Amino acid sequence: MKRTSLTLIQPLMCTLLLGTLTFAHGGMEHILGTVTAITDHSLSLKTREGATKTVEFDGETRFLKGDAAATVKDVQLGNRVVIHAHNRDRSLHAAEVRIGTDAAPGQH
């Protein structure tokens, strides 16, 4: 009886934990990487895994450098960034871009 209860409780606990983690990011994708390209409406990043991701932004996107407000003009090639993005129609759209205050390794 105990084994059956444990078998039923474990999947439920895993589901609750994963749901909490998703809610913590507000359903957004969390992307870390080094900026490889900048356009008027998007940033391209190379992630730690070596993948390239392009994330769109607009006037609603919030840019921060440290704790201070920033703009896309503060983003430079080689900057490390953390982006919180919504997945909209198979593309990523940034809600927030946090610009690192240190250069990526090899960018000194």
N, CA, C and O atoms as CSV, one atom per row, in Angstrom:
chain,resi,resn,atom,element,x,y,z
A,1,MET,N,N,0.818,-1.192,0.000
A,1,MET,CA,C,0.000,0.000,0.000
A,1,MET,C,C,0.861,1.254,0.000
A,1,MET,O,O,0.583,2.207,-0.729
A,2,LYS,N,N,1.921,1.251,0.831
A,2,LYS,CA,C,2.799,2.415,0.875
A,2,LYS,C,C,3.487,2.634,-0.468
A,2,LYS,O,O,3.636,3.768,-0.925
A,3,ARG,N,N,3.903,1.535,-1.094
A,3,ARG,CA,C,4.599,1.641,-2.384
A,3,ARG,C,C,3.658,2.239,-3.437
A,3,ARG,O,O,4.093,3.054,-4.250
A,4,THR,N,N,2.388,1.853,-3.438
A,4,THR,CA,C,1.420,2.381,-4.393
A,4,THR,C,C,1.203,3.869,-4.166
A,4,THR,O,O,1.140,4.639,-5.124
A,5,SER,N,N,1.090,4.278,-2.914
A,5,SER,CA,C,0.919,5.696,-2.597
A,5,SER,C,C,2.127,6.497,-3.039
A,5,SER,O,O,1.982,7.582,-3.601
A,6,LEU,N,N,3.315,5.975,-2.791
A,6,LEU,CA,C,4.544,6.656,-3.184
A,6,LEU,C,C,4.635,6.766,-4.700
A,6,LEU,O,O,5.079,7.791,-5.218
A,7,THR,N,N,4.225,5.737,-5.409
A,7,THR,CA,C,4.245,5.740,-6.866
A,7,THR,C,C,3.304,6.800,-7.424
A,7,THR,O,O,3.596,7.393,-8.463
A,8,LEU,N,N,2.194,7.045,-6.761
A,8,LEU,CA,C,1.243,8.059,-7.209
A,8,LEU,C,C,1.674,9.473,-6.800
A,8,LEU,O,O,1.424,10.428,-7.536
A,9,ILE,N,N,2.302,9.611,-5.664
A,9,ILE,CA,C,2.690,10.923,-5.143
A,9,ILE,C,C,3.896,11.500,-5.885
A,9,ILE,O,O,3.934,12.705,-6.133
A,10,GLN,N,N,4.869,10.682,-6.240
A,10,GLN,CA,C,6.072,11.181,-6.893
A,10,GLN,C,C,5.771,11.939,-8.192
A,10,GLN,O,O,6.262,13.055,-8.356
A,11,PRO,N,N,4.988,11.384,-9.115
A,11,PRO,CA,C,4.697,12.149,-10.346
A,11,PRO,C,C,3.948,13.457,-10.064
A,11,PRO,O,O,4.180,14.466,-10.729
A,12,LEU,N,N,3.063,13.429,-9.087
A,12,LEU,CA,C,2.329,14.633,-8.727
A,12,LEU,C,C,3.273,15.712,-8.210
A,12,LEU,O,O,3.144,16.878,-8.583
A,13,MET,N,N,4.207,15.340,-7.367
A,13,MET,CA,C,5.180,16.297,-6.832
A,13,MET,C,C,6.062,16.869,-7.942
A,13,MET,O,O,6.346,18.067,-7.950
A,14,CYS,N,N,6.495,16.028,-8.875
A,14,CYS,CA,C,7.308,16.490,-10.012
A,14,CYS,C,C,6.527,17.485,-10.857
A,14,CYS,O,O,7.069,18.508,-11.277
A,15,THR,N,N,5.260,17.191,-11.107
A,15,THR,CA,C,4.420,18.092,-11.892
A,15,THR,C,C,4.264,19.441,-11.196
A,15,THR,O,O,4.353,20.485,-11.842
A,16,LEU,N,N,4.037,19.427,-9.914
A,16,LEU,CA,C,3.902,20.675,-9.158
A,16,LEU,C,C,5.198,21.474,-9.168
A,16,LEU,O,O,5.164,22.696,-9.315
A,17,LEU,N,N,6.332,20.813,-9.014
A,17,LEU,CA,C,7.620,21.487,-9.014
A,17,LEU,C,C,7.896,22.127,-10.368
A,17,LEU,O,O,8.314,23.284,-10.422
A,18,LEU,N,N,7.673,21.410,-11.452
A,18,LEU,CA,C,7.905,21.957,-12.786
A,18,LEU,C,C,6.963,23.114,-13.079
A,18,LEU,O,O,7.362,24.092,-13.711
A,19,GLY,N,N,5.736,23.015,-12.634
A,19,GLY,CA,C,4.782,24.104,-12.809
A,19,GLY,C,C,5.224,25.352,-12.071
A,19,GLY,O,O,5.061,26.461,-12.581
A,20,THR,N,N,5.773,25.192,-10.893
A,20,THR,CA,C,6.279,26.325,-10.110
A,20,THR,C,C,7.454,26.978,-10.810
A,20,THR,O,O,7.536,28.205,-10.853
A,21,LEU,N,N,8.365,26.189,-11.360
A,21,LEU,CA,C,9.516,26.750,-12.064
A,21,LEU,C,C,9.084,27.529,-13.297
A,21,LEU,O,O,9.633,28.594,-13.575
A,22,THR,N,N,8.121,27.021,-14.030
A,22,THR,CA,C,7.612,27.726,-15.200
A,22,THR,C,C,6.958,29.026,-14.789
A,22,THR,O,O,7.163,30.051,-15.439
A,23,PHE,N,N,6.173,29.006,-13.724
A,23,PHE,CA,C,5.512,30.212,-13.242
A,23,PHE,C,C,6.532,31.246,-12.786
A,23,PHE,O,O,6.300,32.444,-12.949
A,24,ALA,N,N,7.645,30.817,-12.225
A,24,ALA,CA,C,8.675,31.747,-11.746
A,24,ALA,C,C,9.221,32.591,-12.882
A,24,ALA,O,O,9.620,33.732,-12.654
A,25,HIS,N,N,9.250,32.065,-14.100
A,25,HIS,CA,C,9.711,32.834,-15.250
A,25,HIS,C,C,8.539,33.413,-16.024
A,25,HIS,O,O,8.726,33.947,-17.118
A,26,GLY,N,N,7.340,33.317,-15.479
A,26,GLY,CA,C,6.168,33.877,-16.130
A,26,GLY,C,C,5.891,33.259,-17.489
A,26,GLY,O,O,5.321,33.911,-18.365
A,27,GLY,N,N,6.290,32.008,-17.672
A,27,GLY,CA,C,6.083,31.359,-18.950
A,27,GLY,C,C,7.058,31.820,-20.020
A,27,GLY,O,O,6.884,31.495,-21.194
A,28,MET,N,N,8.078,32.571,-19.636
A,28,MET,CA,C,9.051,33.083,-20.591
A,28,MET,C,C,10.267,32.174,-20.687
A,28,MET,O,O,10.600,31.438,-19.758
A,29,GLU,N,N,10.916,32.250,-21.840
A,29,GLU,CA,C,12.171,31.532,-22.027
A,29,GLU,C,C,13.302,32.399,-21.484
A,29,GLU,O,O,13.312,33.615,-21.672
A,30,HIS,N,N,14.234,31.770,-20.823
A,30,HIS,CA,C,15.370,32.425,-20.183
A,30,HIS,C,C,16.593,32.109,-21.044
A,30,HIS,O,O,17.011,30.953,-21.115
A,31,ILE,N,N,17.177,33.128,-21.706
A,31,ILE,CA,C,18.260,32.893,-22.653
A,31,ILE,C,C,19.512,33.629,-22.183
A,31,ILE,O,O,19.479,34.838,-21.953
A,32,LEU,N,N,20.618,32.892,-22.042
A,32,LEU,CA,C,21.907,33.482,-21.687
A,32,LEU,C,C,22.826,33.327,-22.880
A,32,LEU,O,O,22.848,32.275,-23.519
A,33,GLY,N,N,23.585,34.368,-23.185
A,33,GLY,CA,C,24.508,34.241,-24.303
A,33,GLY,C,C,25.340,35.480,-24.520
A,33,GLY,O,O,25.235,36.468,-23.793
A,34,THR,N,N,26.177,35.400,-25.549
A,34,THR,CA,C,27.053,36.497,-25.948
A,34,THR,C,C,26.513,37.080,-27.248
A,34,THR,O,O,26.203,36.341,-28.183
A,35,VAL,N,N,26.400,38.398,-27.307
A,35,VAL,CA,C,25.831,39.075,-28.471
A,35,VAL,C,C,26.761,38.913,-29.671
A,35,VAL,O,O,27.943,39.250,-29.601
A,36,THR,N,N,26.213,38.392,-30.777
A,36,THR,CA,C,26.990,38.209,-32.004
A,36,THR,C,C,26.528,39.116,-33.134
A,36,THR,O,O,27.270,39.332,-34.093
A,37,ALA,N,N,25.302,39.657,-33.036
A,37,ALA,CA,C,24.784,40.567,-34.059
A,37,ALA,C,C,23.686,41.427,-33.451
A,37,ALA,O,O,22.941,40.990,-32.574
A,38,ILE,N,N,23.605,42.669,-33.944
A,38,ILE,CA,C,22.585,43.615,-33.478
A,38,ILE,C,C,21.962,44.271,-34.704
A,38,ILE,O,O,22.671,44.767,-35.579
A,39,THR,N,N,20.620,44.272,-34.763
A,39,THR,CA,C,19.914,45.018,-35.804
A,39,THR,C,C,18.993,46.013,-35.100
A,39,THR,O,O,19.001,46.112,-33.873
A,40,ASP,N,N,18.206,46.745,-35.876
A,40,ASP,CA,C,17.271,47.715,-35.299
A,40,ASP,C,C,16.159,47.053,-34.492
A,40,ASP,O,O,15.511,47.701,-33.670
A,41,HIS,N,N,15.937,45.744,-34.732
A,41,HIS,CA,C,14.808,45.079,-34.081
A,41,HIS,C,C,15.142,43.708,-33.502
A,41,HIS,O,O,14.242,42.995,-33.057
A,42,SER,N,N,16.430,43.323,-33.499
A,42,SER,CA,C,16.755,42.005,-32.954
A,42,SER,C,C,18.202,41.929,-32.471
A,42,SER,O,O,19.071,42.694,-32.890
A,43,LEU,N,N,18.416,40.974,-31.573
A,43,LEU,CA,C,19.754,40.631,-31.091
A,43,LEU,C,C,19.968,39.154,-31.392
A,43,LEU,O,O,19.066,38.338,-31.204
A,44,SER,N,N,21.161,38.815,-31.857
A,44,SER,CA,C,21.523,37.413,-32.035
A,44,SER,C,C,22.553,37.066,-30.987
A,44,SER,O,O,23.480,37.834,-30.730
A,45,LEU,N,N,22.384,35.891,-30.376
A,45,LEU,CA,C,23.261,35.452,-29.293
A,45,LEU,C,C,23.834,34.092,-29.595
A,45,LEU,O,O,23.202,33.270,-30.260
A,46,LYS,N,N,25.031,33.858,-29.105
A,46,LYS,CA,C,25.590,32.515,-29.085
A,46,LYS,C,C,25.442,32.047,-27.648
A,46,LYS,O,O,25.980,32.663,-26.729
A,47,THR,N,N,24.713,30.956,-27.456
A,47,THR,CA,C,24.458,30.449,-26.113
A,47,THR,C,C,25.649,29.645,-25.614
A,47,THR,O,O,26.579,29.353,-26.366
A,48,ARG,N,N,25.606,29.295,-24.349
A,48,ARG,CA,C,26.662,28.477,-23.758
A,48,ARG,C,C,26.789,27.126,-24.454
A,48,ARG,O,O,27.872,26.542,-24.499
A,49,GLU,N,N,25.685,26.638,-24.992
A,49,GLU,CA,C,25.671,25.348,-25.675
A,49,GLU,C,C,26.183,25.459,-27.106
A,49,GLU,O,O,26.332,24.445,-27.789
A,50,GLY,N,N,26.458,26.692,-27.573
A,50,GLY,CA,C,26.963,26.892,-28.925
A,50,GLY,C,C,25.893,27.177,-29.963
A,50,GLY,O,O,26.210,27.381,-31.135
A,51,ALA,N,N,24.640,27.195,-29.556
A,51,ALA,CA,C,23.541,27.490,-30.481
A,51,ALA,C,C,23.440,28.998,-30.700
A,51,ALA,O,O,23.839,29.785,-29.842
A,52,THR,N,N,22.910,29.391,-31.845
A,52,THR,CA,C,22.642,30.797,-32.120
A,52,THR,C,C,21.145,31.026,-32.002
A,52,THR,O,O,20.348,30.299,-32.593
A,53,LYS,N,N,20.769,32.039,-31.236
A,53,LYS,CA,C,19.347,32.389,-31.074
A,53,LYS,C,C,19.186,33.854,-31.425
A,53,LYS,O,O,20.004,34.688,-31.036
A,54,THR,N,N,18.134,34.165,-32.158
A,54,THR,CA,C,17.806,35.552,-32.486
A,54,THR,C,C,16.542,35.918,-31.735
A,54,THR,O,O,15.550,35.190,-31.768
A,55,VAL,N,N,16.590,37.059,-31.055
A,55,VAL,CA,C,15.470,37.519,-30.234
A,55,VAL,C,C,15.078,38.919,-30.696
A,55,VAL,O,O,15.917,39.817,-30.765
A,56,GLU,N,N,13.810,39.094,-31.006
A,56,GLU,CA,C,13.295,40.393,-31.427
A,56,GLU,C,C,13.021,41.276,-30.223
A,56,GLU,O,O,12.779,40.776,-29.124
A,57,PHE,N,N,13.060,42.600,-30.427
A,57,PHE,CA,C,12.689,43.545,-29.374
A,57,PHE,C,C,11.949,44.720,-30.007
A,57,PHE,O,O,11.995,44.924,-31.220
A,58,ASP,N,N,11.260,45.495,-29.150
A,58,ASP,CA,C,10.546,46.683,-29.613
A,58,ASP,C,C,10.559,47.730,-28.512
A,58,ASP,O,O,11.315,47.609,-27.548
A,59,GLY,N,N,9.737,48.746,-28.646
A,59,GLY,CA,C,9.690,49.836,-27.665
A,59,GLY,C,C,9.224,49.406,-26.287
A,59,GLY,O,O,9.453,50.115,-25.308
A,60,GLU,N,N,8.580,48.264,-26.198
A,60,GLU,CA,C,8.120,47.743,-24.911
A,60,GLU,C,C,9.198,46.957,-24.170
A,60,GLU,O,O,9.061,46.697,-22.975
A,61,THR,N,N,10.263,46.578,-24.863
A,61,THR,CA,C,11.334,45.786,-24.258
A,61,THR,C,C,12.104,46.648,-23.266
A,61,THR,O,O,12.465,47.787,-23.562
A,62,ARG,N,N,12.344,46.101,-22.112
A,62,ARG,CA,C,13.077,46.806,-21.046
A,62,ARG,C,C,14.539,46.367,-21.103
A,62,ARG,O,O,14.840,45.173,-21.084
A,63,PHE,N,N,15.448,47.347,-21.173
A,63,PHE,CA,C,16.889,47.081,-21.168
A,63,PHE,C,C,17.465,47.557,-19.846
A,63,PHE,O,O,17.126,48.640,-19.368
A,64,LEU,N,N,18.341,46.744,-19.251
A,64,LEU,CA,C,19.005,47.090,-17.990
A,64,LEU,C,C,20.489,46.760,-18.105
A,64,LEU,O,O,20.870,45.762,-18.718
A,65,LYS,N,N,21.316,47.608,-17.510
A,65,LYS,CA,C,22.745,47.313,-17.388
A,65,LYS,C,C,23.053,47.415,-15.908
A,65,LYS,O,O,23.047,48.505,-15.336
A,66,GLY,N,N,23.322,46.277,-15.292
A,66,GLY,CA,C,23.393,46.240,-13.832
A,66,GLY,C,C,21.993,46.505,-13.320
A,66,GLY,O,O,21.046,45.825,-13.718
A,67,ASP,N,N,21.850,47.488,-12.441
A,67,ASP,CA,C,20.528,47.870,-11.937
A,67,ASP,C,C,19.991,49.118,-12.612
A,67,ASP,O,O,18.880,49.555,-12.310
A,68,ALA,N,N,20.769,49.704,-13.531
A,68,ALA,CA,C,20.378,50.958,-14.179
A,68,ALA,C,C,19.635,50.712,-15.490
A,68,ALA,O,O,19.881,49.729,-16.189
A,69,ALA,N,N,18.726,51.624,-15.801
A,69,ALA,CA,C,18.018,51.558,-17.078
A,69,ALA,C,C,19.019,51.761,-18.210
A,69,ALA,O,O,19.992,52.502,-18.068
A,70,ALA,N,N,18.774,51.102,-19.321
A,70,ALA,CA,C,19.656,51.205,-20.478
A,70,ALA,C,C,18.799,51.204,-21.736
A,70,ALA,O,O,17.572,51.144,-21.661
A,71,THR,N,N,19.454,51.271,-22.892
A,71,THR,CA,C,18.767,51.175,-24.180
A,71,THR,C,C,19.524,50.183,-25.048
A,71,THR,O,O,20.594,49.704,-24.673
A,72,VAL,N,N,18.966,49.882,-26.200
A,72,VAL,CA,C,19.640,48.967,-27.112
A,72,VAL,C,C,20.989,49.541,-27.539
A,72,VAL,O,O,21.887,48.782,-27.903
A,73,LYS,N,N,21.146,50.845,-27.504
A,73,LYS,CA,C,22.431,51.469,-27.866
A,73,LYS,C,C,23.539,51.092,-26.889
A,73,LYS,O,O,24.720,51.217,-27.213
A,74,ASP,N,N,23.169,50.633,-25.701
A,74,ASP,CA,C,24.156,50.199,-24.707
A,74,ASP,C,C,24.641,48.777,-24.954
A,74,ASP,O,O,25.616,48.338,-24.344
A,75,VAL,N,N,23.969,48.057,-25.841
A,75,VAL,CA,C,24.358,46.681,-26.165
A,75,VAL,C,C,25.457,46.730,-27.221
A,75,VAL,O,O,25.333,47.427,-28.228
A,76,GLN,N,N,26.533,45.983,-26.983
A,76,GLN,CA,C,27.639,45.919,-27.936
A,76,GLN,C,C,27.949,44.471,-28.265
A,76,GLN,O,O,27.649,43.564,-27.487
A,77,LEU,N,N,28.555,44.264,-29.433
A,77,LEU,CA,C,28.992,42.924,-29.792
A,77,LEU,C,C,29.934,42.416,-28.717
A,77,LEU,O,O,30.804,43.151,-28.251
A,78,GLY,N,N,29.765,41.167,-28.324
A,78,GLY,CA,C,30.596,40.567,-27.293
A,78,GLY,C,C,30.048,40.709,-25.887
A,78,GLY,O,O,30.541,40.056,-24.968
A,79,ASN,N,N,29.020,41.563,-25.696
A,79,ASN,CA,C,28.393,41.663,-24.379
A,79,ASN,C,C,27.710,40.354,-24.025
A,79,ASN,O,O,27.141,39.680,-24.883
A,80,ARG,N,N,27.776,40.008,-22.750
A,80,ARG,CA,C,26.968,38.901,-22.261
A,80,ARG,C,C,25.627,39.482,-21.855
A,80,ARG,O,O,25.554,40.550,-21.248
A,81,VAL,N,N,24.566,38.764,-22.199
A,81,VAL,CA,C,23.225,39.228,-21.858
A,81,VAL,C,C,22.389,38.066,-21.342
A,81,VAL,O,O,22.653,36.897,-21.621
A,82,VAL,N,N,21.378,38.437,-20.583
A,82,VAL,CA,C,20.337,37.497,-20.157
A,82,VAL,C,C,19.036,38.098,-20.661
A,82,VAL,O,O,18.723,39.255,-20.379
A,83,ILE,N,N,18.290,37.312,-21.398
A,83,ILE,CA,C,17.042,37.794,-21.986
A,83,ILE,C,C,15.887,36.930,-21.484
A,83,ILE,O,O,15.964,35.701,-21.474
A,84,HIS,N,N,14.821,37.602,-21.072
A,84,HIS,CA,C,13.568,36.932,-20.740
A,84,HIS,C,C,12.639,37.212,-21.920
A,84,HIS,O,O,12.285,38.362,-22.177
A,85,ALA,N,N,12.244,36.150,-22.641
A,85,ALA,CA,C,11.500,36.328,-23.881
A,85,ALA,C,C,10.246,35.469,-23.933
A,85,ALA,O,O,10.192,34.362,-23.397
A,86,HIS,N,N,9.244,36.023,-24.598
A,86,HIS,CA,C,8.015,35.286,-24.905
A,86,HIS,C,C,8.227,34.577,-26.233
A,86,HIS,O,O,8.916,35.089,-27.116
A,87,ASN,N,N,7.640,33.409,-26.370
A,87,ASN,CA,C,7.671,32.702,-27.637
A,87,ASN,C,C,6.375,33.030,-28.355
A,87,ASN,O,O,5.305,32.562,-27.964
A,88,ARG,N,N,6.473,33.847,-29.422
A,88,ARG,CA,C,5.289,34.280,-30.164
A,88,ARG,C,C,5.409,33.838,-31.616
A,88,ARG,O,O,6.371,34.187,-32.300
A,89,ASP,N,N,4.458,33.093,-32.069
A,89,ASP,CA,C,4.419,32.668,-33.474
A,89,ASP,C,C,5.775,32.157,-33.956
A,89,ASP,O,O,6.267,32.571,-35.005
A,90,ARG,N,N,6.365,31.267,-33.190
A,90,ARG,CA,C,7.644,30.615,-33.517
A,90,ARG,C,C,8.841,31.555,-33.514
A,90,ARG,O,O,9.890,31.203,-34.054
A,91,SER,N,N,8.715,32.752,-32.917
A,91,SER,CA,C,9.868,33.629,-32.770
A,91,SER,C,C,9.921,34.106,-31.324
A,91,SER,O,O,8.909,34.138,-30.625
A,92,LEU,N,N,11.106,34.472,-30.899
A,92,LEU,CA,C,11.298,34.952,-29.528
A,92,LEU,C,C,11.195,36.459,-29.509
A,92,LEU,O,O,11.763,37.142,-30.361
A,93,HIS,N,N,10.461,36.983,-28.523
A,93,HIS,CA,C,10.296,38.423,-28.374
A,93,HIS,C,C,10.695,38.813,-26.949
A,93,HIS,O,O,10.109,38.327,-25.982
A,94,ALA,N,N,11.688,39.688,-26.824
A,94,ALA,CA,C,12.246,40.047,-25.522
A,94,ALA,C,C,11.318,40.952,-24.723
A,94,ALA,O,O,10.855,41.979,-25.218
A,95,ALA,N,N,11.055,40.562,-23.498
A,95,ALA,CA,C,10.376,41.424,-22.537
A,95,ALA,C,C,11.435,42.225,-21.782
A,95,ALA,O,O,11.232,43.396,-21.460
A,96,GLU,N,N,12.582,41.568,-21.499
A,96,GLU,CA,C,13.659,42.217,-20.747
A,96,GLU,C,C,15.013,41.718,-21.243
A,96,GLU,O,O,15.203,40.526,-21.482
A,97,VAL,N,N,15.944,42.652,-21.392
A,97,VAL,CA,C,17.321,42.330,-21.760
A,97,VAL,C,C,18.213,42.896,-20.667
A,97,VAL,O,O,18.234,44.104,-20.433
A,98,ARG,N,N,18.954,42.011,-19.997
A,98,ARG,CA,C,19.905,42.437,-18.967
A,98,ARG,C,C,21.307,42.327,-19.557
A,98,ARG,O,O,21.763,41.243,-19.922
A,99,ILE,N,N,21.974,43.466,-19.642
A,99,ILE,CA,C,23.312,43.539,-20.221
A,99,ILE,C,C,24.324,43.309,-19.116
A,99,ILE,O,O,24.279,43.973,-18.080
A,100,GLY,N,N,25.241,42.370,-19.331
A,100,GLY,CA,C,26.292,42.109,-18.343
A,100,GLY,C,C,27.243,43.288,-18.234
A,100,GLY,O,O,27.403,44.063,-19.177
A,101,THR,N,N,27.864,43.410,-17.090
A,101,THR,CA,C,28.799,44.514,-16.874
A,101,THR,C,C,30.237,44.107,-17.161
A,101,THR,O,O,31.127,44.957,-17.170
A,102,ASP,N,N,30.481,42.803,-17.397
A,102,ASP,CA,C,31.809,42.300,-17.744
A,102,ASP,C,C,31.804,41.821,-19.190
A,102,ASP,O,O,30.778,41.376,-19.705
A,103,ALA,N,N,32.957,41.917,-19.835
A,103,ALA,CA,C,33.084,41.389,-21.193
A,103,ALA,C,C,33.124,39.872,-21.131
A,103,ALA,O,O,33.548,39.287,-20.135
A,104,ALA,N,N,32.680,39.251,-22.202
A,104,ALA,CA,C,32.755,37.792,-22.297
A,104,ALA,C,C,34.212,37.389,-22.392
A,104,ALA,O,O,35.036,38.185,-22.839
A,105,PRO,N,N,34.553,36.181,-21.985
A,105,PRO,CA,C,35.942,35.722,-22.068
A,105,PRO,C,C,36.477,35.876,-23.490
A,105,PRO,O,O,35.789,35.557,-24.460
A,106,GLY,N,N,37.710,36.366,-23.603
A,106,GLY,CA,C,38.319,36.566,-24.907
A,106,GLY,C,C,37.947,37.885,-25.556
A,106,GLY,O,O,38.370,38.154,-26.680
A,107,GLN,N,N,37.166,38.716,-24.876
A,107,GLN,CA,C,36.742,40.001,-25.426
A,107,GLN,C,C,37.456,41.177,-24.783
A,107,GLN,O,O,36.991,42.310,-24.908
A,108,HIS,N,N,38.575,40.947,-24.094
A,108,HIS,CA,C,39.289,42.032,-23.410
A,108,HIS,C,C,40.168,42.787,-24.355
A,108,HIS,O,O,40.842,43.734,-23.949
